[in-house]
Amino acid sequence: MVELQEVLERVEAIKDESEIFGYIVKRVDEPILQIVFEGEVVHEGDAQYIAERLHYLYKRDTFANTYVEISGVAQVSCSADEFMDKFIEWLESNGWAYGGGFKDVTGET
């Protein structure tokens, strides 16, 4: 697994143009860089922003077909709906998705 700090160091070292994870990264004007994919600029920003986007793209492209089945019960201090909302929000904040259902089993355990 490539860590964000490694990506940031590679991005900060770019003088003109470099390929990272199949994307072209160009230094446009200090401190602005661009991520170019198939000839189109897909992201533009400072080194930190570009590194974060590249790290996300790396994880998405590398682990796009990883599926995890979850079986278990979570003991939480909120409603089942609030837990599920927070769980889905966490998944989506990482660029992941969830398919399936959930059930409040309070009183069944």
C-alpha positions, 0 to 999 in steps of 0.5 A: 500500500502506498502511503499519502506521504510517499505520494506527496514527496513524489509530487513535491519533487516534480519540476516539469512533468511526471507520470504517477500511477498512470496519470500525468502530473504537470507543474503549471506555475508554482505552486499549482500542479495539474493531474492530466488523464487522457489529455484532459486536466482532471484536477488542479491545485497545490501539492497537498491537494494533488497528492491527496487526489492521486492517493485516492485514485491509486486506492480506487484503481488498485482496490476497485474490485475488493468486496468485503462481507460484514457479519456481526453486531455493533453495540452503539450509543445512537439509533440504528438509523443514525449508525447506518447513516454514519457508516455509509458516510464513512464508506463514501468519504473513502470512495467506497460503497455499500450494498445491502440492508441492516436491521436493528436487533436491539432486544434480540441479543 
